[in-house]
Amino acid sequence: MPSRKSRLFSWLPDLNYQVWVLAAGRLLSQTGSGFTLFYAPIFFVNQVGLSATQVGLGLGSAAISGVVGRLLGGSFADSQFWGRRRTLLLSAIVSAIASLILAISHNFLVFVAGNLMMGLSIGLYWPANEAMVADLTTSAQRNEAFALTRLCDSLGLGLGVVLGGLLVGTGAYRALFVVDAVSFLVLFAVVYWAIAESNQSTVSHKAVSGWQQALRDRRLLTYVVANVLFTTYLVQINSTMPLYFTNFLANLPKGFSPPTLSALFTWHMVVSVLCQLPAARLLNRFSRAWGLILSAALWGVGFLLVWVTGVVSSSHLLWAILALGVLALATVTYMPSASSITVEMAPESLRGVYLAVNSQCWAIGSFIGPPLGGWALDQSVSVAHGLWLGLALSVTIAMLILQRLDRMIKRHPPQASLLLSKKSMR
């Protein structure tokens, strides 16, 4: 019997149990976030009465506080006092407060306030979480470990979208935000009771000097340019695409219904879940930069399929299924490679700061993406359709940058770059 069980679970990665606990906690909290993230644009535009531009600006405002949160989160995660664990606990509390503010939001200012708090909490969370995962894994394990974290992130978000679709049918939109707050309190409890501090580095950096060292790393700065494009792509799926599929399908004035939208994004989640770990293992055959180049190509194809979905005269659902399937593949090839390449460039004592720089790209992408999408949807139909063509063309820029990054890393491998960096700090 034990041998049968071992064969049954042999496909799962062999990781430290705390990595699994972190992933499970993220799954629970993202289930709550899935309740709100997908339906918030529709709710605040069609029921509260905000314009698409206002909603885009509100969602994008999270990037402002997100920058501050990531600055603090990276420094806190590397500090001897705060460490990874306390930073995660602080993030969970701030997230719960943000969800409750959104639950009572009836106007633009309160909506912005809730998003500012949520951006701060996300900024605190990711550097600490990913630094802890890096601490608990070897280089060979990291693609799968980060893939597991993102798998649970996607699975939780997808489950939240599905369950939220059932609750939205009753008209109880605001209850979704309360559920989201409870999910973050559950995450707090999981981290408090089951996670130990993982930062074993004895090297202490002042916050400013750590950021200065990271921002002198030319490889990291080159990567940041490409990563901002990727994060801008990612936020379009949840912030712009739902409203586009609702209001801008040719010969389909009312667009997809909420149950159809829920089913489409369930499909996106299923593809992400099924392909995340196999994709991570496949990517181990390539350099991290070439894994990201593959992802960029898939993003381009996916956005072209979204454009086709909007402009065709029939079979919208079929094209949407294809588009979200390809975008799921683009996402699962991006996630593990992005975190792994950042860890490889980082000195062990500055993992939190380097991962905070990586996470800052999400803040910048979240600032650019929703306002860009909201602005495009507030213009003519041709501009709304043209948004996806523009995004598809922009992947060529990302691919060229990543080819340059790959050459830079080959000339200056991570360990050699660390020695140069240490000499420059003397």
Secondary structure, DSSP 8 states (H G I E B T S, - for coil): -HHHHHHHTTTS----HHHHHHHHHHHHHHHHHHHHHTTHHHHHHHTS---HHHHHHHHHHHHHHHHHHHHHHHHHHHSTTTHHHHHHHHHHHHHHHHHHHHHT--SHHHHHHHHHHHHHHHHHHHHHHHHHHHHTS-HHHHHHHHHHHHHHHHHHHHHHHHHHHHHHTTT-HHHHHHHHHHHHHHHHHHHHHH------------HHHHHHHHHT-HHHHHHHHHHHHHHHHHHHHHHTHHHHHHH-BTTBTT-S-HHHHHHHHHHHHHHHHHHHHHHHHHHTTS-HHHHHHHHHHHHHHHHHHHHHHHH-SS-HHHHHHHHHHHHHHHHHHHHHHHHHHHHHHS-GGGHHHHHHHHHHHHHHHHHHHHHHHHHHHTS-HHHHHHHHHHHHHHHHHHHHHHHHHHHHHHHS-HHHHHHHHHHHH-
